[in-house]
């Protein structure tokens, strides 16, 4: 078994190194449910924490859904971390109540609660580690296929997304159980995993075994498909953003002459981006096809979110019902340039600190408009619009206020507020359009690099 364990550990190490998952000195917030996957991941990171130069912090969420069984899992997580001397943070949540309040599914709400908790424990440059495996990835791709997925659905679970990393994404669930057995690691089992009441369990318990009979390396075969799809999707998304910028008008709407010359594979993605900007997130194929029909034949289509799509002259209009507020939106931040749902581009321009220093003193006025470049490079982030309860501490002002209060003070029209871009890194707003950088992320005399953030209107 030693040879097999060596091979499993080599796969995990290769995954961590290939994707550069852990910057030196970072804190890793590791999700610990108590199941085999998360126990193996936390143990593996604990054993390598010194070599990797990381500080390990385990995080457990009691969702309040499974009564005594959930309490048992929480106690197990506490005992496990105590035995290894690992710091543990625990969150108690009433996910069922929160899901009802938000009109969400329990699974979706639970995921939001977990990741929100994990982000709250992160600082700039820190990472969130989740225990998704190669097997989880294969099941996810299959689930997406059953729903009629395109290339994006075939991408599966990415090894890295922002500051979220998956160290076990290169090993199967069987290999995880072998790892636990070798090191004598006990773990808890969620009995609902064996109920075929849930669609994912039906795939796991019925379909996957048959597929493994056809190809014993089924999990690895699906990962090849996922990796190819991720490469294809990245290319198509980049092309879609180019066409969207060309088609978008500052006054709103999109040029039909540009849309009609766009290759169909790209056009469907352009439509999805434009629909997201108008408040119709995650539209399906049927809605995208309906908008495509409007582009080439005219007429009107109403898609998810009540967004009305119609042709006016040489323009496509996508509009919320009268009086509707700007919907919530979020896009993954890229230092190379981030295209916003309305076609604008958030650009990051590195600045030479040496040219801004006057002897040993820093020009405070200039530096309050710059962001610590390390903050946005080492930490995965998102660009989004505002959410209820957002708070922000503008650099140099010595105050921390709700974003709503700051917007009221600056008298920014209500109709324009949902369009303002916010850069969130490590769960904190580090830059806000119209206000600049936050106090926490501004440049200091110890900063090694700086950058200016600019939002450019589409032409």
Secondary structure by P-SEA (a helix, b strand, c coil): caaaaaaaaaaaaaaaaaacccccbbbbbbbbcccaaaaaaaaaaaaaccccbbbbbbbbbcccccaaaaaaaaaaaaaaaaaabbbbbbbbbaaaaaaaaacccaaaaaaaaaaaaaaaaccccbbbbbbccaaaaaaaaaaaaaacccccccccccccccccccccccccaaaaaaaaaaacccccccccccccccaaaaaacccaaaaaaaccaaaaaaaaaaaaaaaaaaaaaaaaaaaaaaaccccbbbbaaaaaaccaaaaaaaaaaaaaaaccccccaaaaaaaaaaacbbbbbbcccbbbbbbcccbbbbbccccccccbbbbbbbcccccccccbbbbbbbbcccccccccccaaaaaaaccaaaaaaabbbbbbccccbbbbbcccccccccaaaaaaaacccccccccbbbbbccccccccccccccccccccccccbbbbbbbbccc
